[in-house]
Amino acid sequence: MDSTALKLFLTQQQEAHKEQLVFLQQQQEKLLETILKKIGTQTDHTSILNSLNGRIATFKYNSEDGETFDRWFGRYEDVIKVDGAQLDDASKARFLVTKLDKHEAEQFRNHILPKRPAEVNFDETVAMLRKLFNETKSVTRLRYELLSVKFDGYDRKIYTGLVKSRFSVAQWSTMTEDQAQCLLWIMGLQSHEHADLRARALRELEHDSRITLTELTDRLDQVIALRNDADFMGGPSSTINAVNINRAKQQHHSSRRPSQAHPKSKNSCQSPNTPCYKCGQMHWARDCKLSSNTVCRNCSKTGHLAKVCKSKRSVNNTIFISQSSARNRNRIYYDVEIEGKKIRMQLDTGAEVTLMNSKDWMR
């Protein structure tokens, strides 16, 4: 190889070496830039998470005080989504789980099994937490609590915030006229004797939010009528005993003892002393929900049931006892106040079955 060819070869080698050095330098610069950017991003994410952690309180579920996840998340949703906008979806989901109290976090982890919290994205995490720690009260009850709010005379600002909060939770703005009528109707059932009726009405209203008041009362009338028929047909076997009135009077006078007066409760006026003459339940006749079209199986007249029918037959100075065992609805109860506490007690008549002549029975 002559000197000219050797010089050309060395020149080409030098140029190739320079190009390789430039390429390696560019790769190093890109790698360094990527590392620095990642370090900067991690630093930013750490500072953001620290900032959010100091501003957001830990969530602890308490349905009785209204501390639900919806309420908690509503207070901090903008903080998480706006101030934490630079966080990726997985980081926000992990942060949300870290703000759960010990019991709530354990319940959440058990609920998503076999998945792990890291495998659930942010939106799915929010949806599951809403399902687990949501309001357990019915909308009707929340609206009733809204109407029951009272000012304690201490702080008007707290009272104003309470009204606004309950107004929002009760979904008052979405309530229809029919729902308002049903709510007011249910609120009027204050007596403890109407507990079953209130529960049934609430179930009907929660099951069908578009139900009207007329439809609600019709369904309840049907339920009451079916229940009365079931009690009449499926009760204990009835026994009919003929008793001579004169002999019964003699035994009554010979064994009669001085009666002791029972103290009357201040609230005794709230419930009747005798069962309703229409259905036999312990409530006032004016409050009876028995349909006026109900046909008595005994006299074929309308407006009452056979078990309270007054058209019972009597033969040769005898009376008939249709049932030998008393039911709770035939017993007499009074609200008695003992040491400042009201207790509902049964009137002790000395016997489950009382014998009387036909004149007093008809009266």
PyMOL commands that set and color helices and strands:
alter all, ss='L'
color gray80, all
select helices_A, chain A and resi 3-55+69-83+89-98+102-112+117-119+122-132+139-147+156-169+172-174+177-187+192-207+213-234+245-254+268-270+285-287+306-308+328-330+358-362
alter helices_A, ss='H'
color red, helices_A
select strands_A, chain A and resi 243-244+318-319+333-338+341-346
alter strands_A, ss='S'
color yellow, strands_A
deselect
rebuild
show_as cartoon
